[in-house]
Amino acid sequence: MRKGMSHSARSAMFAPLGQVGRAEAVAARLVDAITLGLLADEEQLPSEADLAAQFGVSTVTVREALVALRQRGLVETRRGRSGGSFVRAPANPPPDEWRSRLREVSLSDLRDVGDHYLAIAGAAAKLAAERSSPEDVARLRLATDDLRTAHGIDFTRAERQFHLEVAAAAQSPRLTHEELHLQSERGGLLWLPLGAHPHEEHAAITAAIASADGELARKLTEEHILGALDRLADVHLDLLAP
């Protein structure tokens, strides 16, 4: 699956956190970068000093975050002249891991997250149709092609990447940051590999953006998310059934 993403998407991932402090916030941002495919397996991370400058935190905070990532097996530190911190992209998680995550949330919480996601993703799609460049559209088409053949955890990553590309094409840093924030919280549950493979929906959204039809792009995106939310709610109820 394609690993590269648009410059604006990567820039949003490494933008300042907005407040100096917690290593957990830095670690969460880097985890998102790895799981979304913004950082590829074996890719070398910037130096601690560079990461600290990009995130607007201290080098001590970055160091603590990297320790947490090493403990999770997402970063490997190598010594020597060619050393540094390198990404270890996660392999497929255990089959039951997503079920455990889904049991931990309530149906009302899922609906609330879904409502928030609808507002953000719908607005991003509309603006992407109005503002996207030919390069943005080309990247959306590549992301759509990725979704055609992706399965399992790769489908989850490809789905999340697609929506991040739409947000980046909207040319709104705040919307892109909000998309990242939602994906790092429970919004990522929307794209669990539940068997559905709505490639036609992604292609239709991309086509609407390419044709500069903002209202259609918003409508199709909202319908796409509502479908994912309905599937997730059905699985959630099945998991809680006695």
Secondary structure, DSSP 8 states (H G I E B T S, - for coil): ------HHHHHHHTS--SSS--HHHHHHHHHHHHHTTSS-TT-B---HHHHHHHHTS-HHHHHHHHHHHHHTTSEEEE-STT-EEEE-------TTHHHHHHHTS-HHHHHHHHHHHHHHHHHHHHHHHHH--HHHHHHHHHHHHHHHH--HHHHHHHHHHHHHHHHHHTT-HHHHHHHHHHHHTGGGGGG---S---HHHHHHHHHHHHTT-HHHHHHHHHHHHHHHHHHHHHHHHHHH--
